[in-house]
Amino acid sequence: MTERPSQRIPNRQLAALIAEAGFSNAGLARRVDQLGLEHGLDLRYDKTSVTRWLRGQQPRGTTPALIAEVFTRRLGRRLSAQDLGLDACAPVYAGLEFAATPEEAVDIVSGLWRKDSGSQVELRKIAFTPAGLVVPSRDWLIGRADERVGRGESGPGGLRVPPQNPGGLPRQRTVDRGTERGPGQRVSGGDIAALRSVGELFRTLDHAYGGGHARQALVRYLEHEAEPMLRGTYGETTGRRLFGAVADLTRLAGWTSYDIAAHGLAQRYFVQALRLAQAAGDRAYGSYVLVTMSRQAIYLGHGREAVQLTRVAQQGVGLSAPPVVQALLHAVEARGHGALGEGRACAASLVRAERALEAARSGDEVPHWARSFDEAQLADEFGHCHRDLQQYRQAVQHAERSLQLRPPGLARSRLFCRVVLASARLGLGELDQACVLGAEAAHQASEMRSVRATEYVREFERRLEPYRDAAAVRNYRDRVAAYG
């Protein structure tokens, strides 16, 4: 790659860190190239490139952030491009930091909201990186709870903006963006109830119409309403409830981003939701964020990482979580094993999930986010797992049961399950029924703004390829073409 001319001032900061890390010039170049490959970049740096950097030349594009990440992994502490004496850029790792303090977490997540709601689109173009799952999940698991999150005029952080700039994201002081809430205003229980109600509204829209319908409105709401609250005035109890509500909305912003295939952005929202959940002191919700991250990893073909995330979640909550939560964690682990073709491990996780759900009692206190995990959802997880393991009769049984139990409002989930059923029917040689089911799913997908829904249908169509000349398949394609 070409590099920009510079004033040729030797980069002593980089030289000192190379010595501390024990890298040779060739070794550093090799590690940068390897990290670049994780992001689909063919960089081809060598020892001569590192020599140029030491002499003062500046690498272009995302390379400074990649170099900083190489040193971060080696030395075990977060380093920015500036720490290496390199120019800041649009960092590929911005938003994947697990903040050291609640104040820093607010800075990072509000930077994501501003960039996402503005005209800049570079975050949406950044790819998902499996390597970016390791540090946040580890830090959540072993990190200590935040001692204080409350904010007053003389409380922790006050209304100051810390001088550091985590992840290279732009920072500005909170200003009144046309809302009635100004900086420093006291946050009330009503404010938090409003955040929760907004979350339910956007969740309903997402389930019925896909993540693309209202995602941008959700991000703007977070920027214009949630950020001023986080920078306002509140005590410890209210503060933890506030962080919990914003964590839920941030996870939902990630979920809707995931649904429209903005996978790198979704990953960053999930990481920040995990950190906000820690500030809320809600370990169970943190486990929910981790299994959400696991679902994305499964979808993108990273089954091993998906299983590891669910196990971190299980370890993080232990046996104290309600049975419904335990069932959810085991079910998503099963999905990871199924995607990897690990039949025995998948079956064991499904059994644990089933037993945990059976242990749930009607009077149990269940978090609001776990109430949707019921017999219908568990049957759906069974159906996906058996489909992935090519156990088609069992897949049909569980997918049909899930469709019988699922309410119409969960339209996208029903679509996914219908595609699983269609694929299982196809696996059993029932081509006509499979095509009818597939066409119904394609019709639903045409009425949603959901890349995942479209991809489910396309994956079914790839399974139809060996039968492309059959009358049932030709009829299927004619029907789908009519849907546009």
NORGIPE-V23091 format. One line per field, one symbol per residue. ss: DSSP state (a for helix, b for strand, c for the rest). psi: psi as a letter, one per 30 degrees, with the letter a starting at -180 (. if undefined). A space follows every 50 residues. Layout:
ss->???
psi->???
This chain:
ss->cccbcccccccaaaaaaaaaacccaaaaaaaaaaaaaaccccccccaaaa aaaaaccbccccaaaaaaaaaaaaaccccccaaacccccccccccccccc caaaaaaaaaaaaaaaaccccaaaaccccaaaaaaaaaaaaacccccccc bccccccccccccccaaacccccccccccccccccbccaaaaaaaaaaaa aaaaaaaaacccccaaaaaaaaaaaaaaaaccbbcaaaaaaaaaaaaaaa aaaaaaaaacccaaaaaaaaaaaaaaaaaaccaaaaaaaaaaaaaaaaac ccaaaaaaaaaaaaaaacccccaaaaaaaaaaaaaaaaacccaaaaaaaa aaaaaaaaaccccccccaaaccccaaaaaaaaaaaaaacccaaaaaaaaa aaaaacccccaaaaaaaaaaaaaaaaacccaaaaaaaaaaaaaaaacccc aaaaaaaaaaaaaaaaacccaaaaaaaaaaaaac
psi->kllklaghkkieeeeeeeeefgkleeeeeeeeeeeeefggkjehlafeee eeefffkkllbfeeeeeeeeeeeefgkkkleefgglklajkfgkfgkjkf leeeeeeeeeeeeeeefafkgeeffklkjefffeeeeeeeeflkkkekfl kafgakfbgljkflikggkkklkkljhflfklkfkkkleeeeeeeeeeee eeeeeeeeflffegeeeeeeeeefeeeeefgbklaeeeeeeeeeeeeeee eeeeeeeefggieeeeeeeeeeeeeeeeefgieeeeeeeefeeeeeeeeg gieeeeeeeeeeeeeefbgfkleeeeeeeeeeeeeeeeffgieeeeeeee eeeeeeeffklffkjkkeffffjaeeeeeeeeeeeeeeghieeeeeeeee eeeefklffieeeeeeeeeeeeeeeefggieeeeeeeeeeeeeeefglij eeeeeeeeeeeeffefgffleeeeeeeeeeeff.
